[in-house]
Amino acid sequence: MTIAAAIFLIAVGAILRYATNIHVQGVSIDTVGLILMIAGVAGLVLSFFQEAIWSERTRRREAAYEERREVPPREVPPGEVPPREVPPRY
């Protein structure tokens, strides 16, 4: 569940719980709203947890590629035109 979907569930649940006075036989709209709010909060917590895990994996992956070798510049003999430097590809 995405963060936006969780916030949407919380908003719809709050509307059903606090902003409606509809009475349906056999269904408690207040209880449905409360259930939606609880599901939205649980989804929000889980999505934050998932984001934390993915950002940790990304940091670890970037750290693995951070190490680079320094190549000393090539000495150009007298009379020869030095080659153009090509920027590294990432």
Residue pairs with C-beta under 8 A, 6 or more apart in sequence:
1 43
1 46
1 47
2 47
3 44
3 47
3 48
3 51
5 43
6 40
6 41
6 43
6 44
6 47
7 40
7 44
8 40
9 36
9 37
9 39
9 40
9 43
10 36
10 37
10 40
10 41
10 44
11 40
12 33
12 36
13 32
13 33
13 34
13 35
13 36
13 37
13 38
13 39
13 40
14 33
14 37
15 33
16 29
16 30
16 32
16 33
16 36
17 29
17 30
17 33
17 34
17 37
18 33
20 29
20 33
22 29
23 29
68 88
74 83
76 82
